[in-house]
Amino acid sequence: MARNFTDDDRNKPVYTATGDRIGTIRDVHDDRATVDRDDDADLTDKVKDFLGWGDDDSDEIRSEHVDSNDDEIRLREQR
């Protein structure tokens, strides 16, 4: 992602690179955004490791995790 998060990113859905919805942006602060996870989001260990997430319900993503940011936030592919 070429830019920091802005207030306009609040309430945008967040998707993995493969198109699975994982949550919604709740709050933003420069290069970080807090994501409220969807209750039915089935995150793989690979995605959690990529994002540095534990098992709690709300976590952050950083701009470096994002591939595109238009009407939705799309995460980069995990390698």
CORGI-V700592 format. One record per pair of residues at least 4 apart in sequence whose ideal C-beta (glycine too) atoms are under 6 Angstrom apart, sorted by sequence separation. I is the first residue (numbers start at 1). J is the second residue. If there is no record, write none. Layout:
i=[I:I]
j=[J:J]
This chain:
i=[5:15:16:37:43:45:61:69:28:43:48:15:53:68:27:66:67:13:14:25:26:14:67:26:65:13:23:24:12:23:23:10:23:9:9:22:37:14:36:5:34:35:4:34:35:4:5:32:33:50:32:16:31:31:46:15:17:4:13:14:15:16:12:17:12:1:1:1]
j=[9:19:20:41:47:49:65:73:33:48:53:21:59:74:34:73:74:21:22:33:34:23:76:36:75:24:35:36:25:36:37:25:38:25:28:41:57:35:58:28:58:59:30:60:61:31:33:60:61:78:62:47:62:63:78:72:75:63:72:73:74:75:72:77:73:63:66:69]
